[in-house]
Amino acid sequence: MNFNELKNIIQQGEGLTIEFKKAKNDLPLNLFETICAFLNRNGGIILLGINDDKSVEGVNPEKAETLCKNISNLSNNPQKLFPTFLIDASIVNYKEKYLIHIYVPISSQVHTCNNKIYDRGNDGDFVIKSSEQIKQLYIRKSSLYSENTIYSYLYETDFEQGIVEKVRKIIKIQRPKHPWNELTNEEFFKVSGLYRKDIASGLEGFTMSALLLFGKPEVIGSALPHYKIDALLRIKDIERYDDRENIRCNLIDAYDKLMQFVAKHLPDKFYLEGYQRISLRDIIFREIVSNLLIHREYLNAFPSTFIIYPNFLEVKNANKPHNYGKLLPSKFEPFPKNPHIAQIFTQMGRSEELGTGIRKVYKYSKAYSDNEEIEFIEDDIFITKVPLSNKFFNNQINIDNKNITENITENITENITENITENMRKILSLLIENPTNTFDDLSESVGISRRNIVNNTNKLKKMGLLKRIGSDKGGYWKVIYNQKNKKP
């Protein structure tokens, strides 16, 4: 969270989704009452170190890290918050004072704090006591969130082999001190909301969230036969497609497949932020892919589509809208459609705090495609449109021998052309698009090992088709076009 965002929140003051609390050396005694109320209502932001009158007092810098750790641990303690919901806290600097920023998403379940149900109003937190109020809260949650649907006959044996261990390993790498790391799988499923008991119906078991995150394709297909994601490339054949990936696997594997589809067909431009090179392609499409998977309404039979056109990418998925119309980075209220799925993706480092991802797409789109005419349209079908540069497809990776001769190795002798493999063509095309591509970049885009990339570039250099200008670290590649008299 940057300075301007903090400033705007503080100026706005406390309300339905914003709460300030004094916390110099210790956590406020009523902190988890507010967290519980936010989970049960619309989510919100808590800032520790600010008084009710908006005056910034800050927290003790020596205590800040301990306080953040205590928040995560207490949110994972069923004696404090039930069902548990992992809450992340971060330290932010505001006018040379330390604050603690706590983002609390809306939950798809009803939570209690110290065995009491809290809700949120404009005047603050309050306890729900009457059976009718409690009933209405449960009804509201169940009507909004299908991810909590319980499948009593879904078992761990129905999960893709090794997928749970993969997810937990990624979380451990991302956060070595994560409170989930020491849990058994059974405990992990319960605290993450993927296994639950419905006290109204008596049903107990894994939820739709668990099925979608971990299930085998045939098991997901049995419960949700309409589930699929169509990834299409429509550059030449607009009516049909030039390439297609039909995805019916679990969401963890679907994320990888979609990101591979992006890497296969879209370039990764050279871009420096300060002195560090960052991947614009990964930043932008990581958010687009995560949003597609996290926020879909999976009971709706409308198929999700992910289509690359010559000048834009369009994503469509079924939605249960909270608002209607175009979402703008500074004027929309974050609202997760599947909070437990979102939580797993966030802990894996595959998605940002809700709302931050959309802002990042806006921030980097102009640098990536020279265009910032982005559209996020919320309706019964959620539509995302991200502009692409026409230049991206001037030299396509998968082109035929005629095109490679005409566009890349013009005037090369017939003998050389015959010795160029498909992988060499891909490498040349990628280096024309971005001469600063590294061996690792080429390996990822072409889909072969780094060693094979090195071998292929060495062969191209011997043919006289490729030259390295400058050092290995600071130089670039030059593709040689005019080789009329060159022999292999």
N, C-alpha and C positions, 0 to 999 in steps of 0.2 A: 504494500500500500504506500503510495507516494504522498508527498507533503500536501498537495492540493486536495487529494481525496480526503485526507485526514481533516484538513481545514474545513472542507464542505460539511463533513459529518458533524464536527464540533459546532459549527455555526448553525446547522439545522436544529441541533438540540435533541433532547430525549423525546421519544414517541413510541409508536407501536413496534417499531423494529430497531430502535436505537436506545442504548442504556449506558449511562456513565456511572462508574463506581470508584470511590476512594480506596486506594490499596497501596499504602506506602511500603509496608514490610510483610503484610499477610494478606491472604485472600479474604474478601468480604464474606461474612457468615451467610449472607443470602444470595451469593453468586449463583449457586446451582438451582435456586428457586427460579431465577431469571432464565438460566439455560433451559430448564425444564419447560418454562412457559413459552420460550421461543420455539423449542422443538414441537410443542403442541399446537402453536398458532401458525405464524408465518415466517419463522426464522428471524434472524437479525444480527446486529453487531453490538458487542459489548466492548467498551474501552475502559481499562483499569488505569487509574492515575488521574482521573478527571472528576471534579466535584459536580454536584447537581446544577450549580450556577454557571457551568461551562469553564470555570477557572482550572487551569492545568497545573496540577501539583506534581505529577509524575510518581513513579515507583522507585524504590531504592535500586540503583543499578546492580548492586551486589546481590540482590534478592531476585532479580527479574527472571533469570534462567530457572531457578528453583520453583518460582511461582508457576511458570509455564509448564514445567514437568508435573507439578502437583495437579494442575488442571486436567492434563491428559490422564493421569493415574486415577483421579477421582471420577472422571467421566466413564472410566472403565470398571468402576466399582459398583456392583449391583445394590450394595447397601446404601449408596448415595443416590444413584440414578438408575432407574429400572423401567424398561430394558436399557442396558447400557448403550451409549452412542458416543463413539470416540470424538472428542472435541480437541481441535488443534488451536494452540495459542502462539502468537509470535510477538517478538519485541520490536517496537517501532520507535524512531526518534522524532520528536516534535519540539522544535524550538529549544534544542539542547536538553530536553528532558525525555526520560524513557517512559513509554506507555506500553501496555500489553493489549494487543488487538485479538479479540476472540470472535471468530465468525461461527455462528450457529445456524445450520440449515434447518429448514422445516423437515420434520420427520414423518414417515408414513405410518408410524405407530403412536400410541398414546403412552406417555412417560410419566413416572412419578418421581418425586424427590422426597426422600425421607418418608416414604409411604403416603405422600399427598400428591394429588394431581393439581398442577398449576396451569393457568391460562394467562393470556396477555391482553391487556386493554390499553387505551391511550393514557390511562392514569397509572399504569404499572402492572405488576404481577398480582394475581389473586388466586385463592384456592377454590377449586370446584368441589362443592359438597353434595349437591342434590343429585339423586340418581338420574333425573331427567337430563341435567346438564352433561353428566358423564356419558349417558346414552347417546346424546346428540354429537358429542365429540367423537365417539367411536364410529358413528354413522358417517360423519363428515370425512374421517380418515379413510374408511373402507371404500367410500364412493370415489375418492380422489386417487387412490393408489392401488393398482392391480398387482404390483410387485410383491405384496404380502400374501397373495393367494397361496394357501397351504396345499401341498401335494403329499398326502399321508403315505402314499406308496412309492415315494421317491427315496432312493437309498444312495449311499456313497458309491456303490458299485455301478450306478447309472452315470457317474461322472467320468469324463475323459481321464484316462490313466495319467497320473503325474501332474494334472493341471492345478490341483490345490497346492501341492508342494511348490510348483513353479511360482504361483502367485505369492505364497508366503516367503519364498526366497527373494523375490523382487522387492517386497516390502521391507525385508530385513536389510537388503543392500541399500535401499533408499533411506531407511531409518533404523540404524543398528540398535537403538535403545527403545524401539517401538514397544508399547505395552503388550501388543499381541504376540510378540516373538516367543514368549515363554509359555504360551498356551498350548494345550493339546488341540487337535483338529476339532474335537467335539466342543471345547470351550470357545474356540475361534468362531465356529458357525453360530453359536448362540450370542456372543457379544457383538458380532457384526450384523446381527439381525437376519441371518440367512436360515436360521432354524428357530421356530417359535411355536408357542402354544396360544391359540385363540381362546380366551376365557369365556367368550360368548357362545361359541359353537362346541368347544371341547376338542376341536381338531388340533393335532400336533404333528409337526414334521418340517421338512425342508420347504422353502418358499419358491415362488417363481423366480426371484432374484438368484437363488442358488442354482436353479435349473438352467437359467440363461447364462450365468457366468461360467459354470463348470460342466454342464451336461454334454453327453454324447449327442451327435447330430440326430440319430434315430430316436433318442429319447425326447429331445426337444421337439422333433417333428411329430411325435405321438401326442404330446400335450398341446402344441401350438402348430398345427399343420400348415398354417399360412406363413410361418416365419421364414423370411429369406431376405437377403440383401443383394441387389444386382449392381455390380460395379461395371460400368461400360465406358469404352473409349469411342467417341464419335467425331473423328476428325475428317476422314474421307467419306465414309459411309454414314451419313447423318441419320438416315432412316433406320438402319439396322445398327451395326457396330463394327469397329475394326478389331476390338479386343473385348473380352468379357470374363468376369470372375463372378460365378454364382455361389454366394456364401450362405451356408446353412449350418455352420458350426457354432460353438459357444462364443460369447462375446469377447473372451480373452484372446482366442485364436482369430476371431473376426477382426479385431483391432490390428493384429499383425498382418493379416492378409490385405486389408485396405491400405495400410501404410506401404506395403510392398507394391501394391498396384499404383499408388502415387509415385513412388520412387522409380518405378518402371517407365512411367509416361510423362512425368514432369521434371524439369531440370531443377538443380539446386544452385541458384546464383551465388556468386562470390559476394560476401557482404561482411563488412567490419562494423562492429559496435564498439567504439573506442579502439582498443588495440586487439580485440578478440574477434575471431571469425565465428559467426553464428549461422546456423542453418535456417534461413527464412522458410524454406519449404517445410521442414519438420515442425517449426513453431506454429505455422498457420494451419497445416493439415492435421497435425496432432489434435488441435482443438476442434476442427471440423469433424474429424472421425469420432472423437470422444463424445461430442454433442449428439451425433447421430445415434450412437449406441446407448448412451446414458438416458436420453430424454424421450425415447420412443415409447408410445403407448402400445404395448405388445399384445393386448387383446384385440386390437383393431387389425383387420385382415389386409389393410392397405400395405403393399410391399414397399420396403425402403429401396430407394435408388440413389446411386452415386455416379454421376455422369460427367465425363470430361468432354467439353465441346472446344472448338477452335479458339474461342475468346472468353470462355467462362466455365466454371465448374458449378453444377447444380446438384443439390442434395434435397430429397423429399422423404419425409417419414411421418407416420401417423402420430397424432398429437392429441393431448387433452388440454386445450388452451386455458391459460390463466388470464391472459389478456388477448386482445386481438389487434393486429396491425403490425407495422414495421418496428423492430426493436433497434434503438440507438444506444451507443455505449454509455451515454450520460443520462439517458432517460428511460430506464426500464427497471423493473423490480425482478431480481433473480427468483426463480421458482423451480426447484428440481422436480422432475416428474417421477424419478425412481431414486430416492435418497440413498438406499442401501447399495444399489449398483454404483451410484456416484461415489459413495464413500470408498468402495474397494478401488475404483479407478484413481481416486485422489491419493489414497495411501500408497498405491503403486507408482505414483508420479506420472500418471498418464493423463491427468486432467488437473486444471487449476481450480481454485476457489470459484464457485459459481459467479459468473459475470466477468471475472478477470480474463477468461479465455476469449470471450467476444471482443473485449477491449484490445487484446493482443492481435487478433486478426485485423482489426481496423488499423492498429498502429503500424503493422509491418506490410500490409497489402500493397501500399503504394511503392515501397522499396522493391517488392518482389515483382509486381506486374505493371508498374507505372500507372496504376489506376486504383482508386479507393471507393468506387461505386459498389459497395458491398450491400447485400440485402439479407436481413434475417426477418422473415415474415411469419408471425405466429397466427395460426388459424387451425382448423381441424386437421389440415395437412401443414406441417411446418416446412417452410422452404428456405433454403440457404443458397445464395448465389455469390460466388467469389470470382472477380474478374481475373482473366489470364491474358498474358501478352501473346499476340499472334506470332511473335518471334520465337516462342517456345517450340513451334512445330515447323519451322523453316527447314530444319535438318532433323528429321525423325530418326530414331535409333534403328527401328526395324524397317529398312528400305531395301529394295531389290538391287541386283547387280547393276542394272542399267543406271539407276539413280546414284549408286555409290560411285560409278565411273564418271557420271556427268557432274555431280555436286561436290564430291569430296576428292577424288583422285583424277581430276581432269588431265587428259593426255598421258596417262600412265600406260606403259606397254602392256600388251595383252597377257604376257607371261606373268607380270606382277599382279594384275587384276585377278587372275585365276588363283594365285596363291594367298589372296586375302580371305581370311575366314570370317564367319559371321560375327564372332567376338571382336575381331579387329575392326570391322565396320562400325560396330557399336562404340568402340573406344574412340575411333576417329571422329565420329559424329558428336560424342560427348565433349571431346576436346575442342572442336570447333565452337560449340555452344559456350564452353567455359574452359579456357586454356589453363586456369589455375587448379583444375581438378587434381586431387592427390590420388595415389594408388588406392587408398582406402575408399575414397569417393567413387572411383571407377569400379572397385570391387563390389560395392553395394549396389550401384546402378546396373551393372552388367549381370551380376549374379554369379560371379565366379570368384575363386580365392585370390587373395592379394598376390600370391606367388605366380598364379597364371596371368594376372594383369602385368606383372613385371616381365614375364617371358614374352608376352604379346607385344608390349611396347618396345622391347629390345629388338624383336623381329622387324617391327615397323621402322625402327631407326636404321637397321641394316638395309632395308629396302629403299631407304632414302625418303620415306613418306612422313617421318616424324623427327623432330629435333627438340632437344631440351635447351632452353635459353636460361642462363643463370644457374644458381645453385639449386640443390634438391629442395631446400626449404623455402627460399625466397624467389625462385624462378617461375617459369611457366613453359607450356608446351606450344610448339609451332607446327601446324600441319602443313606439309609441303604439297602444293597443288600441281605445279608444272614439272613433271618428271618424264618428258617425252622420250628422252634418250637414256633414261636410267635403267640399269639392268638389276635384277633381284640379287 
